[in-house]
Amino acid sequence: MKKIILGAITLFLLTSCNGKKPKIDPFESLTNLVDSASAETDSTAIDSVEETPKATKADETFDDFIYSFASNKKMQQQRIHFPLTFINGNSTSKIEKRFWKTDHLFTRQDYYTMLFDKEGDMDLMTTTSLKSAQFEWYYMKTKKIKKYNFNREKGAWILNSIVISDIKNDENENFIEFFHKFATDSIFQRSRTREPLTFVTTDPDDDFSILETTMEVNQWFAFAPRLPKEKFSNINYGQSNSESSNTKILTLKGLGNGFSNTLYFKRQGKFWEFYKFEDLSN
């Protein structure tokens, strides 16, 4: 036993004399800190990737997306570029995420509306190649327009800014001013409705057939939908909506109830006239 102890002591002394030390990495603690930081960075990167919006089936058409955006609080938070740019006239500010309140847009109404200059632009509703689009509120009484500007980023729709501006005046009768009076004043509405009024609807005996006929003004008031009186929505897919256009089409679409009405207007000289009504509800 003594021999073993003496041998161990001897070996230790020899090792010390030869200057040999146990293999210790002098940067071990620093390396551990770097590795730890790297691990945290990797973890943060993973979290960041997870938080980055990924395109879903709802992103295929802007119509599908905007409904999901307005009705899903979590998705809405993920699809806004914070801090969000907010422009009101000449004033610009930023909205931080913690101050954002869920905006339900049109989903608290029975229907939403869309405005077009011509029928050909209505095909844009189903296109899947859009890179930008806007949801808009037209405030008829105050003559303001509020635009939510969306861009497609890596296939996912993102809200980048909100802009409030004045509705431009027209040297002729402004359509927004006209429609406000048309929707709120039945006497004015009667005076601006063509008689007979062109009426398009589905064939009651064949849902796949469309009938085109006419109706008297009194019949229009019997069939007329409830029109927006203070504000109406619009989804801009890229259509022009020019103040100088001599035709306007206002489409009213129900939310999951099959309601579908379209009103056609034409400028006669300086004044607007309602000349065609389409009811394709099912």
Stockholm file with secondary structure:
# STOCKHOLM 1.0

chainA/1-282         MKKIILGAITLFLLTSCNGKKPKIDPFESLTNLVDSASAETDSTAIDSVEETPKATKADETFDDFIYSFASNKKMQQQRIHFPLTFINGNSTSKIEKRFWKTDHLFTRQDYYTMLFDKEGDMDLMTTTSLKSAQFEWYYMKTKKIKKYNFNREKGAWILNSIVISDIKNDENENFIEFFHKFATDSIFQRSRTREPLTFVTTDPDDDFSILETTMEVNQWFAFAPRLPKEKFSNINYGQSNSESSNTKILTLKGLGNGFSNTLYFKRQGKFWEFYKFEDLSN
#=GR chainA/1-282 SS CHHHHHHHHHHHHHHHHTTCCCCCCTTHHHHHHHHHHHHHHHHHHHHHHHHSCCCCGGGSSHHHHHHHHHHCHHHHHHTEEEEEEEEETTEEEEECGGGCCCCCTTTTSSEEEEEESSGGGGGGGGCSCCSEEEEEEEETTTTEEEEEEEEEETTEEEEEEEEEEECCCCSSCCHHHHHHHHHHCHHHHHHTEEEEEEEEEEETTEEEEEEEEEECHHHHHHHCCCCCSSEEEEEESSCCCCTTCSEEEEEEEESSSCCEEEEEEEEETTEEEEEEEEECCC
#=GC SS_cons         CHHHHHHHHHHHHHHHHTTCCCCCCTTHHHHHHHHHHHHHHHHHHHHHHHHSCCCCGGGSSHHHHHHHHHHCHHHHHHTEEEEEEEEETTEEEEECGGGCCCCCTTTTSSEEEEEESSGGGGGGGGCSCCSEEEEEEEETTTTEEEEEEEEEETTEEEEEEEEEEECCCCSSCCHHHHHHHHHHCHHHHHHTEEEEEEEEEEETTEEEEEEEEEECHHHHHHHCCCCCSSEEEEEESSCCCCTTCSEEEEEEEESSSCCEEEEEEEEETTEEEEEEEEECCC
//
